[in-house]
Amino acid sequence: MRVLSTKKLTQSQKELLLNANIGFVEYDSIHFTYEFKAPKTIENNIIVSSKNGIVSLLKKKLLNDLKTKNWFCVGEKTNVFLTENGIKPIEIGQNAAELAQKIVKRDKNERYTYFCGNLKREELFTILNEKDVELNEIEVYQTHFNNKKISGVFDGILFFSPSGIKSYLNQNKIDKEILFCIGNTTAKEAKKHSNNIIISNKPTVENSIVQVVKYAKQTR
């Protein structure tokens, strides 16, 4: 079996594939920049939906000044990264819509600052706006596509974000490959292009690779 990873893997992640005799090609389908001007006012409640939002605050040396505020986040990876930096979120949602519903159940008079990216999904803003919850969105990082033509034939493709799928499709096509998706949000984008989809049990790179290994064993 041979797969394409749309994200460069660590050595330990590569070994999971190599130990299962699975060949692979890897590249970064997207990359990030962290450009923004620090706002004069940041609400007492802060929302982040990805690790990149936190990375940007770290790069601007703003995170330490915000640790006493109330934090809300999307996803376990974001939660872990916040915890590693000394912040314990009040609420965690598996996706933006779930977090928004949790926020709506709290005091509607509270105001929130959302540190987001340029390609943010609209569910969070839409749900909070419908419930008259004030949300100040601040773009703190930018996602860029790596428009690269990938040669070769693959049995499967690993995708780790909707943006990664869009970037890949700028120069490539999806045919009969199995699409291994890191989570439901990525799978939702993948379903626009294929029905051959396997979703990870946990939203981690390692679990995505585990799904590849399981599939390879079943088809041998």
Salt bridges, closest charged atoms under 4 A:
GLU26 OE2 - LYS14 NZ 3.14
GLU43 OE1 - ARG111 NE 3.65
GLU91 OE2 - ARG106 NH1 3.68
GLU98 OE2 - LYS102 NZ 3.71
GLU123 OE2 - ARG121 NH2 2.82
GLU137 OE1 - LYS120 NZ 3.74
GLU189 OE1 - LYS192 NZ 2.98
GLU189 OE2 - HIS193 NE2 3.69
